[in-house]
Every structure is written in C-alpha cells, then in structure tokens.
C-alpha cells in the first residue's frame, strides 16, 4: 500500500543567505516497505548549521544536497510498518531521513532509542544526539578540558555552545564564560545555564568583552564562530591553551572568507594547540555521552533549552531562523 | 688573575630590522673564577632567529636582552680555569654565555660534551643542539610524523628546516618537499639534502609551488615562516593533517603582523591540528636526538651544512646575514 506524504526539496542552491525560494514543499507517494525496510512516521526533525554548506555544490565531509531532491538530516519517529524482527510497530527510532513526514528506510539505518524518565524524547535530536556529542567530544577529547580550567565558549547560547559550557561547569571548570549575540541571551547564560560571566559580542571589541569576562585569561576555547572571536581567544589563552574548532556558523554564509586571526603567530610562544573536528569521527563516544549527559538532564543539573517550530510547512522558516540565531538552544521541528 | 676579553652588547633596541648601530663591541675584565665557577675560552658561538625578538622590550618565553648589557646565547668552549672536580682544564663544554670570547660561569651551567668520531664539535650548536632538537621534536612529537606521510617544510634550507626534512626522509616519509628563497637553495634541497621536490616561494603564488611539488597533497607541515606558506599548507593538507608551528623568522621583524590564514576554517572539515611549540619545553628529548641524529651524521646519511663566520668582530654581521637568510644550514661564529 502506498503512503502519500510530504517532503522538502532543495529547489535552487542559495548564494549567500538562503531564502524560502531555495526550497519546495513536495507531495509524494511512498511504496510499501520492501524486505528489510521499515516505514517511520516522523515526529521530530532537526535543523542544524551544517546543513547550510551542504546546500553548496562543494565536496565536504558530507555530500552536498542535490537540487530537486529531498533534504535530509536527523529525525525521530515511530515505526508504522516493519518487515524486520528487531523493530516493531510503535518503536521509537532515530534516523537520517528528516525533512519529510514519513521515512522509508533500511532497518539498519534506524537506531531504536529508549526514553529516559523525565527527559523529552526530542532531546535525542540535540543534547543526547549529535549536538550533545559535538559539545562532549569537542570539550573533553579535542580541547582536552580538565577540572580547574577556565573555559570560553563562543556561540554559547546556541545548541552546541550551551551544552559545552554546562559540561565544563559540571566537570569542575574554574570559570566558564560565554559570548552571545543579544542581551537576552547573555542573561540566559548567566541566570539559567550557570555560566560565571557572559558578554554580547556586538557590544564592542570582542577582546574587551572577553577580558572583562575572564580577566585572568583562559585555558580552553570552544570555537563555534571563528573570525574575531578566535582572534580574541588566541590573545587571552594561557600557555599550553587549547582550541576546539567546531563548525563556524558565521562563515557558512560568507561569499569571501573572513580574515584569519592576525595573532596566530602567538600560538608558537604560547604553545597553543588548535584542532578542528567533525563529530562523525566520534560516534564511538555516544554511549559515554548519553550516560553522563542523560544523568545530568534527568537530575536537572544540565538545562537543555529547545525551541520548537510546528509542522513541515514551517520547517524552512525554522531552519532560516536557526541560521539567524533566533533559537535558544536546540531548534526542533515537530511534525 | 683577571682576564681581559671582549663581548658584544646591545647598544640600542632595533625598530624593525637591526643594524650594526644597535650593537657595541666592548672590552672588559673578568675576575678569576670564584668557588664553583669555571672560566671558558669560547671557540664557537651560535646566532639564531630567536635572538631578534629578545632585542625587543617584550616579555616572552625568554627574557629580553638589556641595553648596555652583553647578549647571550649558545656557545662551545674549552675550560681554561676550573674550581670544580667534575670539569678539568681542556674539557669541551656547551653553555649559554655566547657573544663573548671568554665566559665566566657556574660549573652547573656548563654541560660537558663528547666529540663524536667524524663529526665536527660545532654541530653541538646546531644539528646536535637546540636546532636539531627543534626539528626532531617538532616533526616527531608535535606534528606526530609517521612513516608514509608526505611532509612539507618551509624555510627548508634554514638550520631547523634542513634537519626536519632529512629526519622525515630518514624516518620513512613517502615524500618530502620544501620551500626556500632562492634557486640555489632549491637546488641544494633536492641535490644535496635528498628532498623529493622543492620550490622558490618568491617565484609565484605559494599554493601553486606547493601543488607542483606535492600534487597529491600533504600530511604534515613543518612551519618555519607563517604567512602565505601556512595558508597554502592548510589548503594542501589531507584530512587529519598536522602542523608544527615553529618560530617565524618572517614575523620577527614585522611592525604589523601579517594577515592570518584566510582558510583557517578548513581546519574544521579537514580535522587539522595546528600546534605551536618552544624547544625549551622538550630538553628531555636531547639524548634521544643526539643518539639518532648523531648516528646519521657520522654515517653521512644526514647532511648538516654550516656557514662559518670568523671572529667576534664579525659576529654582528653574521647575525644580520642569518636574519637575511644568507646562510645555508646553521650559522656559526668561530672565535
């Protein structure tokens, strides 16, 4: 039996900031699952910064989206038809075919997830999924955070940054400071997420804001934005400081790259380590992260904010809003 | 009994490139060694890039030189008076009081060195000293070179670069390429030092020269210069590539820093690691280095070029020539 459903296609490649015209909502029919497949009714889908560069026709660590084809990304859903023994109708699964109301996929591509008491299942798209894993691996494995470090997180009100800063706090940081793009977000960081200090990077030179927030300098910089915040961090880092370089939202939409940090030569005398990473290399740490972060989430020690947008019709608007920084914490589309 | 001797003082701090006027040759009297001291007649002294930033009044990992005071740096000499049991008249020692014909110092500050058969003792100022240790540690410990890697060394005809490239070759690199500032140096790299390819960074865009030399990309970049060579290397590095950031000659004399690499954001998708280092953190590796590099030197598998300048009267000219890149390999002043 076919299933009539809807999905979002890439209609045209964006040049700079994307708009609604780059996307199309398409109605389509899915066949019944073949042997080894399952049909899933998606309940939540993720919109993430990394999706923007996939809209360019550039080889990267994930293949580009194709014009006229559906987008994809992380999603959660309930199995509605199954041809395999290990997934039953009603099971909750995490998979990669977001941007659509139904997903037809090989059972091997779906991972069954177990709800945690007191924790919304949507968190598996964020703090218990790739977002949380990015923060966890970036802070602990890439920047080699240790208790007693002072940590600076840029984009700290964002999905990854807000988790990275809280993990640092819960793991015994001496001081955790963050930057964000509005007074409301700055207040959120210190009042809700337990940051020791925060500043609005739009209020003046970033180096001044960082010096005020961390007058004794920093040991670790979790970089979500690049550009002048990276330059300020290099200036503030202590000897043997470490930078985890995570995807840069600020740079995804630039036609010409921003200038590199003019003070990078300080990395020699300060013995700095700057290390880029991609979370897909680190999925082996997922169970460690779910155990540790899931515990903090259930106890209320870690706050994972979510911004919800309802309906596939509004998914593009939610994605564009996320790129503009309108979300606090993880942006989730409920379907 | 006093010893009348000569030494070089910093007469005035240079602004930009130093000149003869920044230095003074001063005659002075040294007292007889006190208990625990030795008097050394210096035979060789080192001039090194790191001495230039020490002429600025800037706190760094080594204290600045003081105006009106003698310069210092690595030197080799023969003990001519001793008050201690473990150093005898005639012993060869390595110590830190260069830029003078005699050195009066605590015996604990002098390290006795053993000549190696067939290896000029002056090499203890270079390939068997801090220079060689910088190359050894930078390549093996900082850039984590492994057999099969393709390695790019900038400033490859310089003291550190020429050793780094050869260690890579002798440790089983797939391909070793280097950049230098003249056709003669480029020829030297491929004809004498065993580099697989080399290019003159003044001949055109560095990225083009690097692509021609290493068309399949690189795994390790040993950075002696920063600037556009670092940018070209970031473009050429494979996934999981590593950069050892060593002191940058090009930047020591700049009043304004050069632009940072515009493509640094590639470090995320490529999972690059850039790591600055200072050799003084790594003296514990000296005996490993002397054993391995000393063996290659004695067997002739590793070529360590030296450029000699004779006499303390010519030491400043030798230093300035080294800053301008007139040396091939290690610049040594014979006293």
Interface residues (C-beta under 8 A of the other chain):
Chain A: X60 X61 X226 X230 X231 X245 X246 X247 X248 X251 X257 X258 X259 X260 X261 X262 X263 X264 X265 X266 X267 X268 X269 X270 X271 X272 X273 X274 X275 X276 X277 X278 X281
Chain B: X60 X61 X226 X230 X231 X239 X245 X246 X247 X248 X251 X257 X258 X259 X260 X261 X262 X263 X264 X265 X266 X267 X268 X269 X270 X271 X272 X273 X274 X275 X276 X277 X278 X281
